[in-house]
Amino acid sequence: MIKVQVKRDPQGKIQSFRVFGHAGFADIGTDIVCSAASMLVQNGVNSTEALLNIEIPCDSRDGFVECNVPSLTDQQSDQAQLLLESMVYGLRSLADAYPKHVSVTDTSKR
């Protein structure tokens, strides 16, 4: 199972996220659930870096990604949060469609 853990600050902003595990939906190389989760995470991080010029430090290896959102100005933070919330929304939608293969835990108090 792919597990997604989102950690938020007291204001509800994403501070960090971790994605680990394997979906087990299909064989490696043909697993559409794993591909979808990987693409959502890569797009969230890469879009933040390419569109906003904000580097998000990540530790990445086979079946594991952990990223920490840096301290930002208010405007940068709002823009980065929008892109990262889109990533989390996509991962939640994936978990809703494939609940046996993806789970999302969010520390949000909202």
N, C-alpha and C positions, 0 to 999 in steps of 0.2 A: 504494500500500500504506500502511496505517496502521502506524506504528512506535511502540511504547511502550518507553520507557527508564525503568527504576526504579533509583535510586541509594540504597544503604543505608549505614548507619554500620557500624563494626566489630562491633557487637552484633546486626546484622541488621535494625535498625529502618529503616523507610523515611525517608529524608531529603528526597528530592525525586523528582518524576517528570515526564516529558515525553511528550506524545502529539502526533504530527504526521503529516501526509499525508492522503491520501484513499483509501478502500477500493477504489474503482473496480469495485465489484460490480454496480452499476446506475447509472442516471442520477441526477444530483443531485435530491434531493427524494423519491426512491424507493429509495434505497440503505439496505437494512435493516442491513447490516454497519456502515456509518458511524453510523447511528442508534443501534445497540446500543452501540458504543464510546463515543459521545458521552454517552449516558444513564448508562453505568457510571461514567464520570469525573465527570459532573455530580452524580450521586447520592452518590458517595464524598465529594466536597468539600462539597456542600450538607448531607449528613447530619452530617458532622463539625462544621460550623458551627451547624446548627439544633439538633442533639441534645446537643452537648457545649459549645456556646458557644466553640468554638475556630476562629478565623479562619485559613484557610490561604491565604497570598498566592499569587495566580496571575496569570500573564500569558497572556491569551487573545486570539486573533484567528483569522481564517479558517483552519481546518485545523491549528491549533497551540495547545497548552495546555502551560504549564510551571508547576508548583507546587512551593513549598518549605515543608516542614513546620517550624513554629517550634519553639523550645526549649520544653519543657513539663515540668510536674511528673511524677513517675513514674506516678501514677494517671491523669492526663490523657493521658500518652503511651500507656499501655497501651490505653486506650479508643479513642484516635484511631488507633492502629496496627491495632486490630481492624477498624475500619471501612475503613481504607485497604487492609489485606490482603484484605478481601472484594472491594474494587474490583479489585485486581490478580488475584485468583482468577477473577473474572468475565472480565477481559480475556484471561487465559490460556485460559480455556474457549472464548472467542470465537476466539482464534488457533488453537486445536486444531480447531475446527469449520470455520474459513475460513483455512487456512494460506497461501493465495495472496493474501490480502487484509489480514491482520493478523499482526504479529510482536511478540513481547515479549522484551526483553533486560533481565535482572535481574542486578545486581552481587552478589547474595546469595552468600555462601560456605557456605550451609547444605547 
